[in-house]
Amino acid sequence: MKNIELTEFENKSRLKASAKIENIANKTLFSASISGNLSEIDFPEISINSSRKNELWTIGCFEIFVSKTGNSYAEYNFGFDKNWECFNFSDYRENQSRPQVNIPPKITCKITENLFTQTVEFEKDIILQNSFSITAVIKLKGGVFLYFANKHCGKKPDFHLKAARVLQGKPYDFRG
């Protein structure tokens, strides 16, 4: 499995973020990490039970944006607190809806002195054969946000831009 290095918008910190994703037997396995001086990050308390929760980017999360037909796309958020959310859009930030998810993702989070790791297992293939992007929003103590992505487009961080979804789903599964 190949690591995808996420680059920070404007390189304000010395933190590093990376992710891996693959599909095995119609499941999506996603793992991501943040390394460096984690004492600067305002991590939320990790929930005992994972649940669906809106606005995870306000506390810190990893995200996957997946292109669908035409200009439609899906957004998956995995909070640093083990909570999650997903949305569908018909076009750039238009007609946001929350699809039904019958089996929620299994999420684990672990923080050590210099490493935060998150693993997510979805009971379905969420990237299919579509283009997608992987991003992270990190909240520092004091309220400053850092934005990481496999590709940044534009003069400000905007993960909804279709041009950033340059990674490909099957058959390419990031095995290195």
C-alpha positions in Angstrom: 0.0 0.0 0.0 1.4 3.4 -1.1 1.4 6.4 1.2 -0.2 9.6 -0.2 1.6 12.6 1.2 -0.8 15.5 1.9 0.7 19.0 1.5 -0.1 21.9 3.7 -1.7 25.0 2.2 0.9 27.8 2.6 3.2 25.6 4.7 2.5 27.3 8.1 3.7 24.4 10.3 6.1 21.6 10.5 3.4 19.0 10.8 3.2 16.2 8.2 0.0 14.4 7.1 -0.4 11.3 5.0 -3.0 8.7 4.1 -3.5 5.3 2.5 -6.7 3.9 0.9 -7.5 0.6 -0.7 -10.5 -1.5 -1.6 -10.6 -5.2 -0.6 -13.7 -7.4 -1.2 -15.9 -4.3 -1.7 -14.8 -2.6 1.5 -12.9 0.6 1.7 -9.9 0.7 4.1 -8.6 4.1 4.9 -5.8 5.0 7.2 -4.3 8.4 7.8 -1.8 10.1 10.1 -0.4 13.4 11.4 3.1 13.5 12.7 5.3 16.1 14.3 4.8 18.3 17.4 1.3 17.3 18.2 1.2 19.5 21.3 0.2 22.4 19.0 -3.0 20.7 17.9 -6.3 21.2 19.6 -7.5 17.6 19.5 -11.0 16.9 20.6 -11.7 14.2 23.1 -12.0 10.8 21.4 -15.6 9.5 21.6 -16.2 6.1 23.0 -18.8 5.3 20.3 -18.6 6.6 16.8 -21.7 8.4 15.5 -22.8 10.6 12.6 -22.0 14.3 13.4 -22.0 17.4 11.3 -19.3 20.1 11.0 -16.4 17.9 11.9 -14.0 20.3 10.1 -14.6 22.7 13.1 -12.7 20.2 15.4 -10.4 18.5 12.9 -10.9 15.7 10.4 -9.7 13.8 7.4 -11.9 14.0 4.3 -12.4 12.1 1.0 -14.1 13.8 -1.9 -15.3 11.4 -4.6 -16.4 12.5 -8.1 -19.6 10.9 -9.4 -21.5 11.3 -12.6 -21.3 14.7 -14.3 -20.4 17.4 -11.7 -21.9 15.5 -8.7 -19.7 14.3 -5.9 -19.7 12.8 -2.4 -17.8 14.1 0.7 -16.8 11.8 3.6 -15.6 13.3 6.9 -13.8 11.3 9.6 -13.4 13.4 12.8 -10.4 13.2 15.0 -13.0 12.3 17.7 -14.1 9.1 15.9 -17.3 10.6 14.6 -18.2 10.7 10.9 -20.4 12.3 8.3 -21.1 12.1 4.6 -22.8 14.3 2.0 -23.8 14.2 -1.7 -23.7 17.3 -3.8 -25.2 17.7 -7.3 -22.6 20.3 -8.3 -20.0 22.6 -6.7 -21.4 23.0 -3.1 -25.0 22.7 -4.5 -27.9 20.6 -3.2 -26.2 19.1 -0.3 -27.9 16.0 1.0 -27.1 13.4 3.7 -27.4 9.9 2.2 -28.6 7.0 4.3 -25.8 4.8 5.5 -27.0 1.3 6.6 -23.7 0.2 8.1 -21.6 3.0 9.7 -17.9 3.1 9.3 -15.7 1.5 11.9 -13.2 4.2 13.1 -10.3 4.0 15.5 -8.1 6.9 16.6 -4.9 6.9 18.5 -2.7 9.7 19.8 0.9 9.3 21.0 3.5 12.0 21.6 4.4 12.6 18.0 1.8 10.6 16.0 -2.0 10.7 15.5 -3.4 7.8 13.5 -6.9 7.1 12.3 -8.2 4.0 10.6 -11.6 3.7 8.9 -13.3 0.6 7.5 -16.4 1.1 5.3 -18.6 -1.9 4.4 -18.7 -0.7 0.8 -16.4 0.6 -1.9 -16.7 4.4 -1.6 -14.3 5.4 -4.3 -15.3 2.8 -6.9 -13.6 3.7 -10.2 -13.9 7.4 -9.7 -11.4 10.2 -9.2 -11.1 11.5 -5.6 -9.0 13.6 -3.3 -7.9 13.2 0.3 -7.7 16.2 2.7 -7.3 17.1 6.3 -8.4 20.0 8.4 -6.3 20.5 11.6 -7.3 22.9 14.3 -4.4 24.3 16.4 -4.7 25.6 19.9 -5.7 29.3 19.6 -8.2 28.5 16.8 -5.9 28.6 13.7 -6.8 26.0 11.1 -4.3 24.2 8.8 -5.4 22.6 5.5 -3.7 19.6 4.0 -4.6 17.9 0.6 -3.2 15.7 -2.1 -3.6 18.7 -4.4 -4.4 22.4 -3.7 -6.2 24.4 -6.3 -6.9 28.1 -6.1 -5.8 31.0 -3.9 -7.4 29.6 -0.8 -8.0 26.1 0.5 -11.2 24.7 -1.1 -11.5 21.0 -1.0 -14.7 21.0 -3.1 -13.0 21.9 -6.3 -13.2 19.1 -8.9 -9.7 19.9 -10.1 -8.2 18.5 -6.9 -9.8 15.1 -7.4 -6.8 13.6 -9.3 -6.4 10.3 -7.5 -8.1 7.2 -9.1 -10.1 4.4 -7.6 -9.9 0.8 -8.9 -8.0 -0.7 -10.5 -5.3 1.5 -8.9 -5.4 0.7 -5.2 -2.2 2.4 -4.0 -0.1 -0.7 -3.6 3.5 0.3 -3.9 
